[in-house]
């Protein structure tokens, strides 16, 4: 299922966002832990993306909320790309790094489904990456119109799957990584 040219992209799983109580938060973190661990064991590079809203915010460089959540934190040597826009590709070095590593496929996980995950996924699609979204590995909080559960379901099943990405059961993705 996955070639040697696959990377796991962990987007914006930061203390502030996790602390806002996203949909299925604990199970989401446990799924990410399993995938990250399997990728590390199976030789799939784990790459992190961290959002910075700028000075004076709780999501700015150096603030506790800006840090990657400890349950899924990078280990020494894993790359972190900082961004100021929804897409992890916009005005970052992510694209050139992926090209330098000959990455062709991205397993995309993280937060917030309707903002940074959606924008990054569609940018990756435009760059012609194969995109895999394991079910239950992206999340968001309720908004004024929809619950976090409704948002996740809408994007995974009505927007992304078979249009921009392959949305697959997370257990299948985990097994495929473990069997590499």
HELIX and SHEET records of a PDB file:
HELIX    1   1 UNK A   15  UNK A   19  1                                   5    
HELIX    2   2 UNK A   25  UNK A   42  1                                  18    
HELIX    3   3 UNK A   64  UNK A   66  5                                   3    
HELIX    4   4 UNK A   70  UNK A   72  5                                   3    
HELIX    5   5 UNK A   94  UNK A  100  1                                   7    
HELIX    6   6 UNK A  113  UNK A  117  3                                   5    
HELIX    7   7 UNK A  118  UNK A  126  1                                   9    
HELIX    8   8 UNK A  148  UNK A  153  1                                   6    
HELIX    9   9 UNK A  154  UNK A  160  3                                   7    
HELIX   10  10 UNK A  170  UNK A  178  1                                   9    
SHEET    1   A 6 UNK A  80  UNK A  83  0                                        
SHEET    2   A 6 UNK A  45  UNK A  51  1                                        
SHEET    3   A 6 UNK A   6  UNK A  11  1                                        
SHEET    4   A 6 UNK A 105  UNK A 111  1                                        
SHEET    5   A 6 UNK A 130  UNK A 134  1                                        
SHEET    6   A 6 UNK A 166  UNK A 168  1                                        
SHEET    1   B 5 UNK A  80  UNK A  83  0                                        
SHEET    2   B 5 UNK A  45  UNK A  51  1                                        
SHEET    3   B 5 UNK A   6  UNK A  11  1                                        
SHEET    4   B 5 UNK A 105  UNK A 111  1                                        
SHEET    5   B 5 UNK A 138  UNK A 139  1                                        
END                                                                             
